[in-house]
């Protein structure tokens, strides 16, 4: 391992561990082992954004440090990342065709790296300006014209498309440009001591193989959860008391309490026969509950009555 890249590998390694922890939390929610709403809470989303920003900053710094390797090495790296991004799109399309990843973090890294190439030969303030324009553009230039499916990757659409990982070019490329600016500005002074030759630096191995780990970790986690779900082991999700309470509270606003209790018990029984792996997202969960509600409405003998308004 080249000494000057040791600290960068460590930074990548730490970011990889944070990303795996984030995806583990996401899987716990989507398989129902924790509150399914938690992975979509503002706090957890903010954590995901911080992890993404850390990767993109590291990409920008790496572009500057690897500048002396030449154009051939640069384009080989871009081809590798673009190929990995294509695999992510294909894999998620096969599993989640309605919400596949069409422009995620890898797509953004590949595109932003190409756009950053001219900045490598310009002063640091040019990179900083490009970063500022990219980061703040979505705050000023949103327009419905970018809502077209073939333009949403730019990042100026008025609503987010249905996808499991959405890191559009704007504002996210701005953090790559910001990493370029930081490396250009402090390369001689600040980066030199950070790149000291440490023996067996912690997390460096993970950093050196970050792309491979990114590609395989989520399929492994997802497969493990789905395997556990398929045999019904450790089924703590869908806590009956919590589910019944939420179901009945929603039902009794319009219908008889006795009917609601019987209806919700029926739905809960049906959900026990559904493997957690089938409930891969919130939309699928809602759809399955609605199907069970229709079935249970025919089975429950207690007749509903509309509450008096």
Secondary structure, DSSP 8 states (H G I E B T S, - for coil): --GGGHHHHHHHHHHHHHHHHHHHHHHHHHTTSS-TTGGGSHHHHHHHHHHHHHHHHHHHHHHHHTGGG-HHHHHHHHHHHHHHHHHHHHHHHHH-TTS--SB-HHHHHHHHHHHHGGGGGS-HHHHHHHHHHHHHHHHH---GGGGSTTTGGGS--SS--S-S-B--HHHHHHHHHHHHHHHHHHIIIIIHHHT---TT-TTHHHHHTHHHHHHHHHHHHHHHHHHHHHTTTT--SS-HHHHHHHHHHHHTTTS-HHHHHHHHHHHHHHHHTS-GGG--SHHHHHHHHHHHHHHHHHH--S-------
